[in-house]
């Protein structure tokens, strides 16, 4: 069986350091240590994730977040004209709110690069069934038929148990 290609939005990396939600932090740590580190999945981020991390106000935290990408050898995808155009369709079709351009870009990058899963702790704009349905409809209208699953780390950590 082929390895699943998983795209991580910024929230997944952030939750490695989310002391205020220890249950989600533990699941995220488990995902990185027992799945990413051991190569069970092909794991990607994008230049959009890096740009979001660069906006972090606290230098120490920014450094820790950027080190995660290097430590786990995460592959970096680039927002190109095609994925940027698709992101704007998600906004225009109101799948993603206009003020959440980066969320739309995450989905578009994952779609254009035929990721199997977009992993996020953002239940409001990314990891929910209504968004997945809306994205699927838009993607098919735009000619993208590769199925993209929008989910959270719990779904991939516990799948083998």
Secondary structure, DSSP 8 states (H G I E B T S, - for coil): ----EEEE-HHHHHGGG-TTSHHHHHHHHHHIIIIITTTSSEEEEEHHHHHHHHT-S-HHHHHHHHHHHHHTT-EEE---HHHHHHHHHHHHTTSS-TT-HHHHHHHHHHHHTT-SEEE-S-TTTTSSHHHHHHHHHHHHHTT--S--EEE-HHHHHSTT-
